[in-house]
Amino acid sequence: MRARMSKKLIFILLLILILNLTLIIMFDFQKLEVYKKAKLFHRNCKLMLGKQKQERYVNDQLGRASFSIVLNIAEGSGKAFPNDRKNYFTIARASIFECVAILDVLHDDEGINHETYELNLKLADELSRMLYKMIANLSKP
């Protein structure tokens, strides 16, 4: 019985260790709130495009622009120099503006409903503000 208890205990301890190691192994950018929100925005855009029929070029453009936000935040976070990080974050922010322009046109053309438009616009605004602050902080001497 003691051997059986020891094996269970060892198994549980190993499982806890493995789970903790899994949680520990993350890149720094994956911990950023702006990165998490950018992923959510990209996912929302993909889901929206999957639900409503749009022209192929619209799907492609919105998919690429929303994906660009996520990728530029990640890549910029890996840069050693503040000016390099700032450039990537600026590109990510410009991609947000591109997405908002696409959402505007889709909303005007009734390609997306008002609720979907407002939800995505609010998240885009939040992302833009977060990136603006990050860019401003990197601009300080």
N, C-alpha and C positions, 0 to 999 in steps of 0.2 A: 504494500500500500504506500509506503514511503517513497519507493522508487517511482511509482505511478504519479504521486503528488509532485515529485521533483521534475519529472518529464513535463507535466502540465505547466508547472511554474516556469521552467526553462522555455517552453513553447510560448507562453504568455509574455515573458520578458523579451524574447526575440521578436515577437510580433510588435510589441510596443517600440522596441528599438528600430525596427524596419519602418514603422509608420512615422516615427519622429524623424528619421533620416530623410524620408520622402518629403516631409514638410519643410525640412531645413534646406534641401537642395532646390534653391530658386535663384534665378538671376535677379540682380538688384532692381531692374526695371519692372519685373513682374510684381514687385511689392508697391509700386507707385499707384496711387489712386487714379491719376490721370490715365495711366495705361489700362487699368481695369475698366474705366468708363469708356475709353476709346474702343475696347473690345466689345463692350455692350452696344455702343452706337453702331459698330460694324455689323454685329449680329442682328440688331433691329433693322438695319438697311437691307440685309440679305433676306430676312423674313418678310419684310414689306414687299420686296421685289418678287419673292416666291408666291405671294398671295395675289398680287395684282399683275395683270398682263401689261407690260410696257414694251416699247420698242427695244430691240436687242442692244442698240448703241446706248440707250439710257441705262439699262441694266448693267452693261459693261462699265460705263463711266462712273455710276454711283458705287458700284462694287469696288472698282479700282481706287476711287478717291477715298472711300471710307477705310479701305484696307491700308492705304498710304498713311493715314493718321496713326494707326497702330504701329506700323513698321518704322515710321520716322521717330516716334517717341522711343521705341526700343533702340534703334540705331543711334540716335542722339545721346541716349543715356550711356552708351558705351564709349563715347568720345572723351578724350583726356582733357581737351582744352575748352574753356567756357565759350569761346567764339564758335567753335565747331558744334557744340551742343545747341547753342542758340540758333544756328542756321537750320539744324534739323527740326527743332521745335517750331521755328518760323514756317518751315515747309509744312509741318503737320497742321499748323493753324490755318495756313492758306488752303489746305485740303478740306478743312472743315467748311471754309467759306464756299468752296466749290460744291460740296455736298448740300449746303443750304440753298445755293442757287438752283441746283437740280430739284430739290424738294419744293422750292417756290414754283418752279415751272410746272412740276407734276401737280401741285395743289391747284394752281390757276387753271390747268387743263382738266381738272377733276380726275386726274390719274391716281390720286390718293385722297382719302377722306380727311376731314378737318382734324379729327382726333389723332390720327397717325401723324399728320403734319405737325401738330402742336407738340406731341410727345417727342418727336425727333428733333424739332427745333429747340426745345427746352434743353435736351441733352447736348446738342451741338453748342448752345450758348454756354452751358456749364463747362464744357471742354475748352472752348475758346478762352474763357476767362481764366481757367487754370493754366493753360499754356501761356497766356499773356503774362501772368504773374511769374511764371518760370523764366520767360524770356527777359522780363524786366529785372529779375534778380541776377541773371547772368550778365546783364548790361552794366551793373554797378561796378565801379572801380575797386 
